[in-house]
């Protein structure tokens, strides 16, 4: 009887713990999407100085805090800002009135929101929209791009966890993580290119995806090597379950409540999505920061694996 009572208490604790975790995860995943709105979203305004000043003042007055507004000389400079990923959109003013230039490849969600937000600038007339860097025709809303990332995160997490249970050697795990990254990068990039989800250089896309997988699987393996099974849970929560909702994958970091958009770009899901967009659609513009973030996670994870190796070698020696 006492044994059954003990089992019952444990069952209650397990169920209660999972339910609490489930509620927290549901809240965490839903909350950022529920509160999407422009927050210091970088845009530029181009045109004659008096007209530009009027538009800038109007944006800052009617939508305080929504936009980080810069000014450029003309339409060419505005389009260059979009291609360089220093702005998500540009309001270009000429003799025919204002037009909105967007780069939907950076975020179809942002392009749609800005088209709605700037509609009143036409004084009752529709504001023409020019897509300077369009999303691929096979994925105009970016839904397939976002859907492709979640399996990438989950399988990278699963590989890192599986290696801890199946492979006893830390050094073999390290080599396996690197090998997994290379093969996963080549295969996943081929699939995404084949489906038309991404464009640009296939080798660059494969390299980015390989780096994302190494950053995640390496972190899980490294934490597991140092902390044991608890490291798997910490790695999963940190790099996937915590990082994915604030990655800006389905929108943009600047649409998330502060400071979570910035935090998300310091984690593998957010940095990976930004880096893949840069290499796939913008010829590498804006790639430096997410590249360093992913490299840091990869080095840290593989470094922890080596720490586990030398610690265990010292104990047996």
Secondary structure, DSSP 8 states (H G I E B T S, - for coil): -HHHHHHHHHHHHHHHHHHHHHHHHHHHHHHHHHT---SSEEEEEES-HHHHHHHHHHHHHHTTTTEEEEEESSHHHHHHHHHTTS-SEEEEEETTEEEEEE-TTT-HHHHHHHHHHTGGGGTTS--EEEESS---GGGTTSHHHHHHHHHHHHHHHHHHHHHHHH---HHHHHHHHHHHHHHHHHHHHHHHHHTTS--S-HHHHHHHHHHHHHHHHHHHHHHHHHHTHHHHHHHHIIIIITTTTTS-SSS-GGGS-TTHHHHHTTSHHHHHHHHHHHHHHSTTTT-HHHHHHHHHHHHHHHHHHHHHHHHHHHHH-
